[in-house]
Amino acid sequence: MTRLFVVNALLGIPGIMYFWLLYSYVAQGTVPLSMGGSDLGNRMESYFSSNQVLGPPIAVGAIVWILVNVYLVNRRKRNGDCQNASGKTAHWVTAFASTLLPAVLFGAVAFM
């Protein structure tokens, strides 16, 4: 479990960029103009260009994260640690939580 935590925490460091990109896209695309937001979601050319800019980095990051964690599950299965479904569920929950940890810590420090 230590290797799982360390690897996913390290993957979460560049994940800060992905979470920030998603947050800025959602925040700017859904906030009305009267509240100070831009009309990013209202213009078709901006919408499609944003998807083209945000899509590849997020897709690459997600693919790398999934492949690394599938490898770690198979490695744990070969060692006999992860034989039943609850072990796999615990693995994926731990992987997701430890990936979010750097972003949460960065946000906590940034907004203090």
C-alpha positions as CSV (number, residue, x, y, z in Angstrom):
1,M,0.0,0.0,0.0
2,T,2.9,2.4,0.6
3,R,4.0,2.1,-3.1
4,L,0.4,2.7,-4.1
5,F,0.2,5.9,-2.0
6,V,3.6,7.2,-3.1
7,V,3.1,6.6,-6.8
8,N,-0.4,8.2,-6.9
9,A,0.8,11.1,-4.8
10,L,3.5,11.7,-7.3
11,L,1.0,11.5,-10.1
12,G,-1.1,14.0,-8.3
13,I,1.5,16.7,-8.5
14,P,1.1,17.2,-12.3
15,G,-2.5,16.5,-11.7
16,I,-2.8,19.9,-10.0
17,M,-2.5,21.4,-13.5
18,Y,-5.3,19.2,-14.8
19,F,-7.6,20.0,-11.9
20,W,-6.9,23.7,-12.4
21,L,-7.6,23.5,-16.1
22,L,-11.0,21.7,-15.5
23,Y,-11.9,24.2,-12.7
24,S,-11.1,27.3,-14.8
25,Y,-13.0,25.9,-17.8
26,V,-16.1,25.0,-15.8
27,A,-16.0,28.3,-13.8
28,Q,-15.6,30.5,-16.8
29,G,-18.0,28.6,-18.9
30,T,-20.9,28.5,-16.5
31,V,-20.8,31.8,-14.7
32,P,-23.2,34.4,-16.2
33,L,-21.9,37.7,-17.5
34,S,-23.6,39.7,-14.8
35,M,-21.5,37.9,-12.2
36,G,-18.3,38.7,-13.9
37,G,-17.8,35.5,-15.8
38,S,-16.9,35.3,-19.5
39,D,-19.2,34.0,-22.2
40,L,-16.9,31.1,-23.0
41,G,-19.8,28.6,-23.2
42,N,-22.0,30.8,-25.2
43,R,-19.7,31.2,-28.3
44,M,-19.4,28.0,-30.4
45,E,-15.8,28.8,-31.6
46,S,-14.6,29.3,-28.0
47,Y,-16.3,26.2,-26.8
48,F,-14.7,23.9,-29.4
49,S,-11.3,25.5,-29.2
50,S,-11.4,25.1,-25.4
51,N,-12.2,21.4,-25.8
52,Q,-9.4,21.0,-28.2
53,V,-6.9,22.7,-25.9
54,L,-8.1,20.9,-22.7
55,G,-8.8,17.5,-24.1
56,P,-5.4,16.1,-25.0
57,P,-3.6,16.9,-21.8
58,I,-6.4,15.6,-19.6
59,A,-6.8,12.5,-21.8
60,V,-3.0,11.8,-21.6
61,G,-3.0,12.3,-17.8
62,A,-6.0,10.0,-17.3
63,I,-4.5,7.3,-19.5
64,V,-1.2,7.4,-17.6
65,W,-3.0,7.3,-14.3
66,I,-5.2,4.3,-15.3
67,L,-2.3,2.3,-16.8
68,V,-0.1,2.9,-13.8
69,N,-2.9,1.8,-11.4
70,V,-3.8,-1.3,-13.5
71,Y,-0.1,-2.3,-13.3
72,L,-0.1,-1.8,-9.5
73,V,-3.3,-3.9,-9.1
74,N,-1.8,-6.7,-11.2
75,R,1.4,-6.5,-9.2
76,R,-0.5,-6.7,-5.9
77,K,-2.5,-9.6,-7.3
78,R,0.6,-11.5,-8.1
79,N,1.9,-10.9,-4.6
80,G,-1.3,-12.2,-3.1
81,D,-2.4,-9.0,-1.5
82,C,-5.4,-8.2,-3.7
83,Q,-7.3,-11.4,-4.3
84,N,-10.9,-10.4,-3.7
85,A,-13.1,-7.6,-5.0
86,S,-12.8,-5.6,-1.8
87,G,-9.0,-5.4,-2.1
88,K,-9.4,-4.0,-5.6
89,T,-12.0,-1.5,-4.5
90,A,-9.8,-0.4,-1.6
91,H,-6.9,0.0,-4.1
92,W,-8.9,2.3,-6.5
93,V,-10.3,4.4,-3.6
94,T,-6.8,4.8,-2.1
95,A,-5.4,5.6,-5.6
96,F,-8.0,8.3,-6.2
97,A,-7.7,9.8,-2.7
98,S,-3.9,9.9,-2.8
99,T,-4.0,11.5,-6.3
100,L,-6.2,14.3,-5.0
101,L,-4.0,14.8,-1.9
102,P,-1.4,17.2,-3.6
103,A,-4.2,19.3,-5.1
104,V,-6.0,19.6,-1.8
105,L,-2.8,20.5,0.0
106,F,-1.9,23.1,-2.6
107,G,-5.4,24.6,-2.5
108,A,-5.3,24.7,1.3
109,V,-1.9,26.5,1.3
110,A,-2.9,28.8,-1.6
111,F,-6.2,30.0,0.0
112,M,-4.9,30.6,3.5
